[in-house]
Structures are given as structure tokens and as C-alpha cells.
């Protein structure tokens, strides 16, 4: 194993260990937000451009699946889907029918890319 691969390997191992500490101190949702919602999404994005990350991705996903029960992962992904990826724009209850914030970046291609990345992560974890 070369040093580059070892470095990628260390990144996800440390992140998995940190998520266990987060779960103990701050609860399941915070641990899932950290490891899946933040670190895995970043790792998947990097794997789209770097073969070293791509090679480590299946092992990272397997480690996540060992840390969290399938039902915990499913519920978390369902929550992300409802609240972030497929959530309708919220209406202003003060009488203005305009959405307060756009659900996607101004660039629809970036929004579509994020949605596709979420779909890929769901497939990897289930």
C-alpha cells in the first residue's frame, strides 16, 4: 500500500472514531450528521475526482454500516431527503406567498449534482 492510499485510509478511520465519540456525547443524530451528512458527502465528492478516494469509498461505507444499524441509516437518509433534498420551499406565514429561500443553489446543475450525490450515497448505504 502506498503512502497516498494510507493517508486516505487514515482519514475515514479517524472520522469513524470521532463519530463514536460524538454519538456518546451528543447523540445519534449528531453522529449521523457528522459522519454521513458531512464526512461521507465530502468523501464521495472527492471520490468523483480522485481515484485514491474512490478506492477507499467502499471500505469507508462498510465501516459506517458497522457503526450504525440499517434502520438508523435509513431513518437518517429519509430525514435528509425530506428536509434538504426534496423539501418544498417554505412559505412566509406573514401573508407573502414567495418562498423564503431557494431549495437549491442558483445554479440548477449544482443542485442536480447534489441530488445525484445524495441518491448515490443512499444506494451505497442500503
C-alpha positions as CSV (number, residue, x, y, z in Angstrom):
1,X,0.0,0.0,0.0
2,X,1.5,3.4,-0.9
3,X,1.6,6.3,1.4
4,X,-1.1,8.1,-0.5
5,X,-3.6,5.3,0.0
6,X,-2.6,5.0,3.6
7,X,-3.4,8.7,4.1
8,X,-6.9,8.3,2.7
9,X,-7.3,5.2,4.9
10,X,-6.5,7.2,8.0
11,X,-8.9,10.0,7.2
12,X,-12.1,7.8,7.3
13,X,-10.8,5.7,10.3
14,X,-10.4,8.9,12.4
15,X,-13.7,10.2,11.2
16,X,-15.4,6.9,12.2
17,X,-13.8,7.0,15.6
18,X,-14.8,10.6,16.1
19,X,-18.4,9.7,15.2
20,X,-18.5,7.1,18.0
21,X,-17.4,9.8,20.5
22,X,-20.0,12.3,19.1
23,X,-22.7,9.6,19.5
24,X,-21.8,9.1,23.1
25,X,-21.6,12.8,24.0
26,X,-24.2,14.4,21.7
27,X,-26.5,11.6,20.5
28,X,-27.2,9.6,17.4
29,X,-28.4,12.4,15.1
30,X,-25.3,14.5,15.7
31,X,-23.1,11.4,14.9
32,X,-25.0,10.7,11.7
33,X,-24.9,14.4,10.7
34,X,-21.1,14.4,11.2
35,X,-20.2,11.1,9.6
36,X,-22.8,10.8,6.8
37,X,-24.1,14.3,6.3
38,X,-20.7,15.9,6.4
39,X,-17.8,13.5,6.0
40,X,-19.3,10.9,3.7
41,X,-20.7,13.5,1.4
42,X,-17.3,15.2,1.2
43,X,-15.6,11.8,0.7
44,X,-18.0,10.9,-2.2
45,X,-17.4,14.3,-3.8
46,X,-13.6,13.8,-3.6
47,X,-14.0,10.3,-5.0
48,X,-15.6,11.7,-8.1
49,X,-12.3,13.4,-8.9
50,X,-9.6,11.4,-7.1
51,X,-9.0,7.6,-7.7
52,X,-7.5,7.3,-4.2
53,X,-10.7,8.4,-2.5
54,X,-12.7,6.2,-5.0
55,X,-10.7,3.2,-4.0
56,X,-11.3,3.8,-0.2
57,X,-15.0,4.6,-0.6
58,X,-16.4,1.0,-0.3
59,X,-14.3,0.4,2.9
60,X,-15.5,3.7,4.4
61,X,-19.1,2.8,3.6
62,X,-18.7,-0.7,5.1
63,X,-17.3,0.9,8.3
64,X,-20.3,3.2,8.5
65,X,-22.6,0.3,8.1
66,X,-20.9,-1.4,11.0
67,X,-21.2,1.7,13.2
68,X,-24.9,2.3,12.6
69,X,-27.9,-0.1,12.4
70,X,-29.6,-0.3,9.0
71,X,-32.7,1.3,10.4
72,X,-30.7,4.2,11.9
73,X,-29.2,4.9,8.5
74,X,-32.5,4.5,6.7
75,X,-34.2,6.9,9.0
76,X,-31.4,9.4,8.7
77,X,-31.4,9.3,4.9
78,X,-35.2,9.7,4.9
79,X,-34.9,12.7,7.2
80,X,-32.3,14.3,4.8
81,X,-34.4,13.6,1.8
82,X,-37.5,15.2,3.4
83,X,-35.7,18.2,4.9
84,X,-33.0,19.0,2.5
85,X,-33.2,17.3,-0.9
86,X,-36.9,17.1,-1.6
87,X,-38.3,19.7,0.8
88,X,-40.8,22.1,-0.8
89,X,-39.9,25.8,-0.3
90,X,-41.3,27.2,2.9
91,X,-43.9,29.9,2.6
92,X,-43.8,33.0,4.6
93,X,-46.7,32.8,7.0
94,X,-46.9,36.6,7.2
95,X,-49.0,36.6,4.0
96,X,-46.3,36.7,1.4
97,X,-46.6,33.6,-0.8
98,X,-43.0,33.8,-2.0
99,X,-40.6,31.2,-0.8
100,X,-38.1,32.5,1.8
101,X,-35.1,30.6,0.4
102,X,-34.4,28.7,-2.7
103,X,-34.1,24.9,-2.1
104,X,-31.2,24.7,-4.5
105,X,-28.2,26.8,-5.4
106,X,-28.8,29.4,-8.1
107,X,-27.1,27.1,-10.5
108,X,-29.5,24.2,-11.1
109,X,-26.7,22.0,-12.3
110,X,-25.1,22.2,-8.9
111,X,-28.5,21.3,-7.3
112,X,-28.9,18.4,-9.6
113,X,-25.4,17.2,-8.8
114,X,-26.1,17.3,-5.1
115,X,-29.3,15.4,-5.6
116,X,-27.5,12.7,-7.6
117,X,-24.8,12.5,-5.0
118,X,-27.4,12.0,-2.3
119,X,-29.0,9.2,-4.4
120,X,-25.6,7.6,-4.8
121,X,-25.0,7.7,-1.1
122,X,-28.4,6.2,-0.3
123,X,-27.6,3.3,-2.7
124,X,-24.2,2.8,-1.1
125,X,-25.5,2.7,2.4
126,X,-28.5,0.5,1.8
